[in-house]
Amino acid sequence: MIMKKKDKDNEKKLPCGNSNFKDIILNNYAYIDKTQYIELLEKEASHTKFIVRPPGFGKSLFISMLESYYDIKQKDDFERLFGGLYIGQHPTSERNSYAILKFNFRDVDSFDSENFRKSFLQNIQKTVCQFLENYQDYIPEFERKRRRIRNEDDDGINTLETAINLITDKDKLRIYLLIDEYDGFARHLVATGKYSRKEEDEKYEIYLTIRNFYLRIKTHLYSTIYRTFITGVSYAAWSAPTEGNLTIGDISDDFSYNEIMGFTEEELQKLLHEIDYSLSDYSQGVADQRYGGYLFNKKADKKVYVPGALIEFVQSKKKDYMEPDILNENQIANYTQLQGLIQNEKTYKTILEISKNNKISRPRDYKYLMETLTNEDHLVSLLLNLGLLTDDNSDNNNDFRETLKTPNYFARCIMNYFVYAKRSSKHPEKIIFLDIDGVLQPYDSQDRFKHLKEVDEFNSRLLEEYGVDYRGYNYYDVLAVYYDWDKDAVAELKRILNATDAKIVLSSDWRDKTIFRMVDLCKIHDLDEYIIGATTKEDISNIIAANPKYKQMRSFRSVEILMYVADHPEIKNYVAIDDMNLTPDLGEEHTVITCNKMTTEDADKCIELLNVKH
């Protein structure tokens, strides 16, 4: 599809992290039109719709779009907001005809049942009171009716009930109920492992509080509450609304809604056109491998990108910034639900299987409960919801078992992160502090420069061979690991590791590339499973200045190694393999000094030192 170049005056901004529909439209941000789904949703028989999508898929933005479309208070803004969109040209009879009651349960406190109940009910109360303030002009005799609302210490669910009852049939005001992050508190309970440790009566109290909320909603469905749209990431709290007798139309894996959230390839090109930018073939390939590949129905023909991460990636390219790291603290935080689960050996084996094979065959069981997530088959369903697995439309298996696969390199990195976290959580007794230049990479080895013109083909080959997309990495590093690391030196290192049961802590300057990138790079030589950490990259000059012992050291690297050893009392023995002479600082019993590369003699000495009992 060829698009004309936009005028600079019409060039739009990227909505990085912005989920406010009205702000995006009115302040010249690019927006991918999803308003055709309003029409589709209205045609559905059920007025209560539910959808789960992974983190970063634009659920909150979709909720915000529904709010602007149906809100009676935004009627005068309809043309400005929707005039240029599909639904503006095909408006439905229900446009701007509702009072919007919008809940978000992302930040509900779930420390214990008492805190949960208080936080949950306060969330409801605050939302309901704001709702009444927003729509007082549409409620006749509002002040008289409001006096029926009790004080702020009242039960939030009672406040909800009273507020809904204020809106009588005579008022002719209907409510569109929007619930975003319906499972936020449940996922937090899973992440911290608190739910599994709670007493049964405490779990029941939490469940009753949630169910009571949905029971009250059920009472008013199709009368005052005419439509409901609920979003979440998982089914971890699914039992509360359904057992609260709320009949929900789950569209999560409905063929018609495969692309309701996320960007198709065509939509990505529209987005780029809106901001007057195009990705190079290389960057497009990186985007595909990192953020694409999602199917939410096995028979769907269009895969979608996760939009949040993709927009951040495009922004970095457009501003000529460095590419965002494939993993950062915010992204990892979205998947902390897995932290507690990987401590269970059965579920860890499931994650390990996926990490190795990038796919898994399991029975599909969507409607799991929080207490059943330690069942490895239910875990697979959670991984599917989190976007770490997706449907495999190449799987023709028609029995009850289905093949699910990791959709992209980002998902594989998350899985590998948790495997790495599990592996490094039990610290070994023997450690090799490994330098690389002058140990594995001889200084006179420069073969990487002979292969610079074949980088794309080379990266494609590595992706197929190792399941790692190195296109977002510094290609000098990737070529150096492949062509310049000495194969004999690598073989000697493996011999040490196998003979001593030691693990690797990186002390080389290469650790600046982040531990996860180093694990991926070391995968080229099958060393990734041995790496459990790295010495600090922080400035330690103040620590050295304050410690008389460290002041005497000749090398910062020696101090970094000794600090690591001090922080890990499990270490019984260690050896630093380095071409820098660290012996005056660490002693002969802890150092093997190489000359340009590690030799058989160096390896023999290392094995001898590590196998000595101290």
N, C-alpha and C positions, 0 to 999 in steps of 0.2 A: 504494500500500500504506500503510495507516494503522497506526501503531505507538503503543502507549500510552506516556505519559511515564514515564521511569524514576524510581524513588526515588533521592534524593541519595546514600543509603548504598550503592546499587548502581552508581552512576555510575563508569565506568571511565576510565583514563588513556589517552592516545595513546602508542603505542610509537615515538616519534620516534627513528630510528636504531638501534632495538633489533632484533637478529635472533636472539635467544636465545629459542626457543620456551618452554622450561621457565620462564624468568624472566617472560615475558609472561603465561603462564597463572596462575602462582602468585602474582604480584604485582599482580593486578587491572588489567592492561592490556587494551585492546580487541583482539580477534583475529577476523579473518575466516576462517571455517572452510573450509579446503581439504583436510580429511582424507578426503573422499570419493574423492580421487584415489589414495589408498593402495589402496583396493579395486580401482580400475580398473587400476593398475599391476601388481598381483599377477595379474590375469587375462591379462596380455599373455604371449605365448609366450616372448619374449626376457627373460632376467633381467638384462640389461645395458641400461640406459636412459640416454639423453643428451638434454640440452635446452640450447638457447641462448636467452637473453633479454637485453634491453638493461640497462644499469646501472640500479640502483634498483628492480628488479622483484621483489625478495624471494626471490631464489634461495637465499641463505644461510639465510633463515628457513625455507624449505621443507626444506632439507637438515637443519636443526636439528629440525624437526618429525619427519622420518623417523627421525632418531637417537633421539629420545625414545620413539617408538612401537615401534621394533624392538629397542632396547637391553635385553638380558637383565638388566642391573643396575638398570634403572628399572621393573622389573616391579611392585614394591610401590606405585609412584606412578601406575599406570595410571589408576585411577579419578579421582584428583585432576587429572590432566593431560587426560584424554580423556573423562571421564564426561559432560561437557556438549556434546561434539562428535559429529559424524556417526559417526565410526569407533568412538566409545565405545559407541554403540547398535548398531553393526554390526561388531564386532571380527572380524578374520580369524584364521585358525589360526596365522599366523606372528607374531603380536604378541609382543613381548618375548622373542624366541627367537634373537637374534643378538648376537655381539660386534661392536661398531661400530669400524671402522678408517676414520678420516676424515682426508683430506688437503686442504690448501688451498695452492695454488701462486701466490697473489696476490703475495707478497713475495719470490719467488725472484730473486736477483741475476742480471741478464743482461748485465753490462758486457762480458764477453768469454767465450769458450768455457770457459776455465779457471775463472773465477769462477762461471759458470753451473753447471758440473758440480759444483763444490764445494758451492755453495749448494743446488742441487737435491737432491743426495745427503744433505746434512746435514738438509734438511727431511724427507726420508724417514726417516732414522735417528731423528731426534727424535720424529717421529710414531709410529714403530713401537715405540720404547722406552716411550713413554707408554701406548701400547696394551697392551703386556705388563704394565705396572704396574697398569693398570685392571682387567685380567681374570685376574690371577694366581690368584685364588681359584677360578676355573673351569677351571684347567689342572692336573690331577693331577701331582704331583712337579715343581712349577713350578721350585723352586730348582735341582734337578738339571738340568732341561732348559735353564734360563736360562744355565747355564755354557757352553752351546754358542754363545751369542751372543758374538761377539768384542768387542774393545775399541772405544772410541768413534771411533777413527780408521778403522774398517773402512768399506768401501763400503756405503752405505745400502741399495742394492738387494740386496746379499748378506744384509744384516741382515733385510730384508723376507722374503727367501726362507727364511732360517733360522727366523724367528719364525713364519711360516705353517706350516712343517714341525713346529714344536713342538705344534701343535694336530692331533693325530692323529684318525683316524676313531673310535678308542676313546673319545676325549674327548667326542664328540658335540656339539662347539661349532662352529657355522658363523659365517662372517664376512659382514657386510653392509658392502661397500666404498663409501664416499662420497667423491667428489672434487669440491670446490668451486673455482671459478676455475681450471679446468684450463688455460686459455689466458692466465693473467695475465702470465706472463713473455713470451709471444709478442707480446701487445699492447704491452708495454713496448718490445720490440725494434722494432716497427713505428713506435711513437710517436717514438722517438729517431732513427729512420732508420739505426740501427746495423746492422740485419739486411742492408740493401741494400749496406752498405759492407764487410761481412765477406767474407773469402776463402772460397772454396768448401769447402776442407777444414775450416775453422772451423765453417761452417754444418753440415757433415756430422757433426762431433763433437757439436754440440748435438742434432741430430736423433737420432743413435745413442743418446745418453744417455736421451732421452725414450722412444724406441722400446723400449729394453731394459727400462725400467720396465713398460711395458704387456705386453711378452712374458712377464715373470714373472707378472703378474696372469693372463694368458691360461692359463698352465699350471695354475692352481688354480681356474679358473671351474667352477662347477657341482659342485665338491667342497668344499674348505674355504671358498673365496669363493663364496657361493651367489647373492648379488645384488650389483649395482653400479648406482649412480646418479651421473651425471656432469653438472655444470653448467658453463657458460661464457658469455661474451658473444659470441664470434665463432667462426669456423671456422679461425682463423689457425694453430692447432696440430693441425688435424684429421688430418693425414696420419700423425702418430706413433702414435696408438692404433689406427687402422684398418690401417696397414701393420705394426703390431705384432700383427696377426692377431686383434685383439679385435673380435668381431662385435657391433656396437652397434645397438640400436634407437633411431633418432633420432626423437623425438616433437616436435621443434621446431615443425613446421608441420602437425602432425596435428590434424584437426578436433576430435577428442575432448578435446584438451588446450589449446584456444584460451584458456581462462580459468583454467588451472592456477596462474598467477601474475598479479598485477594485480587490480584491482577492477572489477567491472561496476557499472553504475548502481545496481542493486539492492543490491549489496554495500556501495557507498558509503553508501547510506541506512541500512543495518544498522550500519555503523561509527558514523555520526552518532548513531544511536539509543543505541548502547552508551555514548557519552560525553555523552548528554543535550544535544545541540546540533543546531541546524539552520542551514544556509547560507541566506542571503537569495538571492532570484532572481538578483540581480546577481553575488554571489560564486559561486553555482552556475555561472553563465555563464562567469565567469573560469576556474573549475576545469575546465570542459568544454573551453574553447578552449586552455588552457595544457597540461593533463595528460592529456586523453582522446584517443580516436581510434585506438587500436591494434587491429589485426586480425593474427592470426598464421596464419589460414587464410582464403583468399579467400571461402569459402562460409559462414564463421561468421556468425551473426546478432547477436552481442553484441560490441561494442567495449569495450575495457578501458582504465582509467587506469593510469599508472605510479604505484605506491603510495607509494614513498618521498617523492617531491616533493609528492604530494597530501596526505599526512599532515602534512608540514611546513607546507603552506598552510593546512590546517584548524586546526592548532595556533596559527598566527599570528592567525587570525580569532577563535578561541575566547578567546585571551589578550588580544585587542584590541591586538595588536602591529601594526606596519606589515607589509604584505604582503612576503614574501621577494622579493628581486629575481629577475626571470626568469632572469638569469644571475649566478652568483657563481663565485668561484675554484674551489670544490669541484666544482661542476657542470661547468665548463669542463674541469677536470682529467680527468673521465671520458671526454673526447673528444679527448685529446691525440694519440690514434692518427692523427688527421687532419693534425696539424701537418706531419709530414714528407711526407705524401702530396700536400698542396696545392702543394708546391714543383715538382712535375711538372706541366707545362703541360696535358697531356691530362687528368689527373685534376682539375686546377683548373677546366678548362672544364666538366667534368661537374658539379662543385659549383656553379659559377656558373649553369649551366642550371637546376639544381634551385632555387637561390636565387631566380631570376627567375620561374620558372613554378610552383613548389611541387609539381612532379611530373616524372617522367621515364619514358620507355619504353625498356626494355632487356631483352635475354635474361637469364633467371634462371640463375645459376651459383653455387650455394651453396658447393660444396666447393672454395673457392679455397685457395691456399697463400700463405705470407707473401711469397714472391718474385714472385708474380703480381699483387700489389695495385696496382701501377702501371698495370695494365690497367684502363681506365675501367669496363668491364663488371663486373669483379671488385670494383672499388671500390663499385659500386652495391650489391652483395651485403653488403659490410661496413657500408655506411650502413644497410641494412635491419636487420642484426644490432644495430647501435648504437641503434636506435630513432629514427633520423633520417628513415627512410622506413617505410612500412607498406603492406600490401596494399590495393588499391583495389577494393572489391567492386562498384563501379559500372562497372568495366571488363569489357566483354563480349568482348574480343578473345581468341580461342581459339588463335592461333598461338603460336610460341615466344617472342614478345615480350609482356611484360606491363607494364602501367602501375602504377608505384608512386608514392605521394604522401607528402608530409610530413604526419604525423598530427595535428600541433597547432602552436600558436604557439611553444612552447618549442623544438621541433625546427627551426622556421624561424629562430628566433633564433640557434641554434647554427650553422646553415648560413651565416647572414648574418655571424656573428662571424668565421668563417674567410675569407669573402670580404673583410670589412673588414681582417682581419689581413694577408691577401695584398696588398691594395691599399696599406696603410700601410707594408708592409715595404720598399718602394722609395720613398724619400722624394723628393718633387719639389723642384725648384730654386726655385720661386716659391710663396710662402705669403701667404694673407690671414688675418690674425688678426682674427676676426670678433666684434664685440659685437652684441647683438640688440636690447635695449631702446634706443630712440632711433636705431636704424639700420634694422632691418626692422619693428620694432613701435613705431609712434608712441605717445607717452605719452597722447595724447588719444583713442586708439582703445580703446573699451570694449564693443564689440559682443558679446563672449563672454557677458556677463551677461544678454543678451536670450535666450539659448538654453539656459539651465541645465535647463529642464524637458524638453528633448528629447534629453538625453544618451544614453539607451539606444538610441533609434532612430538617432541620429547615429553612435554607435560601431559599430552593425551595418552602417551604410552604408560607413563607412571600412574596416571589415574586408573587405567585399566588394570595395571599390575598390582598396585598397592592400595587402591580404593581411596587415595588421597588426591585432592585437587590442589596442586602446587601453584596454580596460576596467580593466586593472590600473594605469593611469597616472593622475596627477592630472588630473581632467577640466578644470580651469581652464586648464592648460597646453595640452591638446589643442584646446580651444575657442579659445584665444588664437592658436595657430598657424594654425588654419583661418580664423577670422573677423577677427583683429586684425593679423596680419602684413600689411603693405601690399603689395599685388600689384605695384604699380609699382616699389617698392623691391626686391622679390624679382627682378623682371625685370631691373633694373639690375645686381644682383649676378650673375645668370646671364650677362649680357652681358660683365661683367668676366672671369668664369671662362673663357668661350669665347674671348675675345680675348687672353688671357694664358697659358692652360694652367696657371693657378695652382690650388692646392687650399686647402681651408679647415682652419684650426686654431681651435677655439673658445676665445676668451678671455673670453667673456661669463659673468656669474654663472649663466646657464642651464646651464653645464657641470656644476654640482652635481647635475644630474639623471642623471648617468652618461652616458658617451659613447654607449652602445648605445641608450639611450632617446632621446638627441638625434638619432642617425642615423634612428631610426624616426619621430620628430616631423618631421624635415626631409624625410622621404619624401613628406609631404603636398604639398610644393612641388617635388618632384623635385630636391632638393638633397643627398640622402643619399649619392650616389656621389662627391661632392666632399669629404666630410669625412674627414680622415685622423687627427685627434687633437684634443687639448685641452691647454691650459697647465695647470700643476700646480694642484691644489686644496689642497695641503698648506700648513701654516703656515710662511711663509718669513721670519718676523721674525728668527730667529737668523742666517739667511744674510745678511740685510741688515745686521744689526749687525756681522757679521764682515767685511764687504766695503765698503771706503771708497767705491768707485764707486757701489754701490747705495744707500749712505746719502744721497747727494745727490738721489736720485730723488724726485719728488713723488707718485708713485702706485705701489702694490703691483703693479698690473696691468702697468706698464711693466717692472718687475723680472721678473715671470713670463714676459713675452714675450722679454726678453733672455736669460733662463735657457734657454728653449726653443730659441732661435736658437743659443746656445752649445753645446747638447747635440746639435745637428743641423748639422754643418758642410757638409752637402749644400746647405743653403739659400744661394742666390746673391742673392736679393732678396726683400723682404717689405714688406707694407703693413698697418698696423693701422687698421681702419675702426671708429671709435668716436665716440660723442657726448661722451666725456670727452677733455679736451685733453691728449693724450700727447706733443704736439710738443716741449715743453721737454726731455723725457726721451729720445725716440727720434729727433728731428730731423724736419724738414719732408719729407725724402726718403722717410720711412717712415710717414707718418701722413696720413690723410684724416679730418677732423673733421666729423661730420654735425650737423645741427640738426633734431632730432625724427625725421627719416627720411632715408634716402639718396636723393639726387636724381640727375638725369642729369649735372649738373656734377660731383658727387662721383664718379660712376662714370668719367667721362672722365679726371679727375685720377688716379684709381686705376690705370686702364689705362696712362696715360702713365708713372707712377712704376714700375709693375711691368715695363714693357717697356724701361726704361732699363738698359743694361748697366753694372754696377758693376765 
